[in-house]
Amino acid sequence: MKVEGFVASLRNAETICELFKILQEKGAPIVELDGQRFLIVVEGDFEGRKFWTEINGEKANQALGDAMLNSSSFPFKCKRPYTGGNVIFVNFDDIEVDDFLVAYREEEYGVFYLVKGGKAEEITAEEYGKLKTETPEFKIKSMSKEQMDMMGAFFG
């Protein structure tokens, strides 16, 4: 599957639950697109109800830090007005730990995964809560000092 097809499929969601189901059907949280593996991160809202991705219990944008600058991000809109967000493709090869947790969340609902050795397994909310305290720190390759300096020069 291509990245464009993956993003387009998210447009079919009419609810947050449907969005999470589409992600699951596409293989999230770890998806292979164009021959490359990615960790899928989503964030946005459905008519004011926010949804987000957590990694080891922390919002993904905080867990990923400046590695987000190395990731591709695409906006998407869903069927209903005022619904959509961003899907972020994090290169799986940049992840420096073998085991971590991923959750697609909103205030009242979530889908939870344990990623072990590159394979994701769905777990319960209770298991997620317990494993959050036991899982080692999430680590991902961040930008080198030289790359950051170049970005600073680019953005001024």
C-alpha positions as CSV (number, residue, x, y, z in Angstrom):
1,M,0.0,0.0,0.0
2,K,1.1,3.6,-0.6
3,V,1.1,6.4,1.9
4,E,-1.6,8.3,-0.1
5,G,-3.9,5.2,0.0
6,F,-3.4,4.9,3.7
7,V,-4.3,8.6,4.3
8,A,-7.3,8.4,2.0
9,S,-8.7,5.4,3.9
10,L,-8.9,7.5,7.0
11,R,-11.4,9.8,5.3
12,N,-14.0,7.0,5.6
13,A,-14.3,7.4,9.4
14,E,-17.5,8.9,10.7
15,T,-16.5,8.5,14.4
16,I,-13.4,8.2,16.5
17,C,-14.1,4.5,17.1
18,E,-14.4,4.0,13.3
19,L,-11.1,5.8,12.8
20,F,-9.3,3.6,15.3
21,K,-11.0,0.5,13.6
22,I,-9.7,1.6,10.2
23,L,-6.2,2.1,11.7
24,Q,-6.4,-1.4,13.1
25,E,-7.6,-2.9,9.8
26,K,-4.6,-1.3,8.0
27,G,-2.2,-2.9,10.5
28,A,-1.5,0.0,12.9
29,P,0.3,0.8,15.0
30,I,3.1,-0.7,12.8
31,V,2.4,-0.4,9.1
32,E,4.4,-1.2,6.0
33,L,4.0,1.3,3.2
34,D,6.0,1.4,0.0
35,G,8.3,-1.2,1.4
36,Q,9.2,0.7,4.6
37,R,7.8,0.2,8.1
38,F,6.3,3.0,10.1
39,L,4.9,3.6,13.6
40,I,1.5,5.4,12.9
41,V,0.7,8.4,15.1
42,V,-2.7,10.2,14.8
43,E,-4.0,13.3,16.5
44,G,-7.0,15.6,15.8
45,D,-10.6,16.0,16.7
46,F,-14.2,14.9,15.8
47,E,-16.5,17.9,16.1
48,G,-14.5,19.1,19.2
49,R,-13.8,15.7,20.7
50,K,-10.0,15.3,20.7
51,F,-8.1,12.1,19.9
52,W,-4.4,11.4,20.2
53,T,-1.7,8.7,20.3
54,E,0.2,7.8,23.4
55,I,3.6,6.0,23.6
56,N,4.3,4.4,26.9
57,G,1.5,6.5,28.5
58,E,2.9,9.8,27.2
59,K,1.4,11.9,24.4
60,A,3.3,10.8,21.2
61,N,4.5,14.3,20.3
62,Q,6.2,14.6,23.7
63,A,7.6,11.0,23.5
64,L,9.0,11.6,20.0
65,G,10.5,15.0,20.7
66,D,12.6,16.4,17.9
67,A,12.3,13.0,16.0
68,M,9.0,14.4,14.8
69,L,11.0,16.7,12.5
70,N,12.3,13.5,10.7
71,S,8.7,12.1,10.3
72,S,6.2,12.7,7.5
73,S,2.9,14.2,8.5
74,F,-0.2,14.4,6.4
75,P,-3.5,16.1,7.3
76,F,-6.8,14.2,6.7
77,K,-10.4,15.1,6.8
78,C,-13.2,12.6,7.6
79,K,-16.7,12.4,6.3
80,R,-18.4,14.6,8.8
81,P,-17.8,18.4,9.0
82,Y,-15.2,19.6,11.5
83,T,-13.5,16.2,11.7
84,G,-10.0,15.2,11.0
85,G,-6.4,15.6,12.0
86,N,-2.9,14.6,11.2
87,V,-1.4,11.2,10.6
88,I,2.3,11.0,11.3
89,F,4.6,8.3,9.8
90,V,7.5,7.6,12.1
91,N,10.3,5.5,10.5
92,F,10.3,2.3,12.5
93,D,14.1,1.9,11.9
94,D,14.6,5.1,14.0
95,I,13.1,3.5,17.1
96,E,15.9,2.4,19.5
97,V,13.9,0.1,21.8
98,D,12.4,-3.4,21.2
99,D,9.4,-3.1,23.5
100,F,6.9,-0.2,23.9
101,L,3.3,0.6,24.3
102,V,1.0,2.5,21.9
103,A,-2.5,3.7,22.5
104,Y,-5.0,5.5,20.3
105,R,-7.1,7.5,22.7
106,E,-9.9,9.9,23.3
107,E,-11.4,10.8,26.6
108,E,-13.7,7.8,27.0
109,Y,-12.3,5.2,24.6
110,G,-9.0,3.7,23.6
111,V,-7.3,0.9,21.6
112,F,-4.1,-0.3,23.3
113,Y,-1.1,-2.2,21.9
114,L,2.1,-3.8,23.2
115,V,4.9,-3.7,20.5
116,K,7.5,-6.4,21.1
117,G,10.3,-7.2,18.7
118,G,8.6,-5.2,15.9
119,K,5.2,-6.9,16.2
120,A,2.1,-5.3,17.8
121,E,-0.4,-7.2,19.9
122,E,-3.6,-5.6,21.1
123,I,-4.0,-5.5,24.9
124,T,-6.6,-4.4,27.4
125,A,-6.8,-1.0,29.0
126,E,-6.0,-2.7,32.3
127,E,-2.9,-4.4,30.9
128,Y,-1.8,-1.0,29.3
129,G,-2.2,0.7,32.7
130,K,-0.1,-1.9,34.4
131,L,2.6,-2.1,31.7
132,K,3.0,1.7,31.6
133,T,4.9,1.5,34.8
134,E,7.0,-1.5,33.8
135,T,8.0,-0.6,30.2
136,P,11.5,0.8,29.7
137,E,11.8,4.4,28.5
138,F,10.9,5.0,24.8
139,K,14.0,6.0,22.8
140,I,14.1,7.2,19.2
141,K,17.0,8.5,17.1
142,S,16.8,12.3,17.3
143,M,18.4,14.8,15.0
144,S,22.1,15.3,15.3
145,K,23.5,18.6,16.4
146,E,24.6,19.3,12.8
147,Q,21.0,18.6,11.5
148,M,19.6,20.9,14.2
149,D,22.0,23.6,13.3
150,M,21.0,23.3,9.6
151,M,17.3,23.4,10.6
152,G,18.0,26.5,12.6
153,A,19.7,28.1,9.6
154,F,16.7,27.1,7.4
155,F,14.1,28.5,9.8
156,G,16.1,31.5,10.9
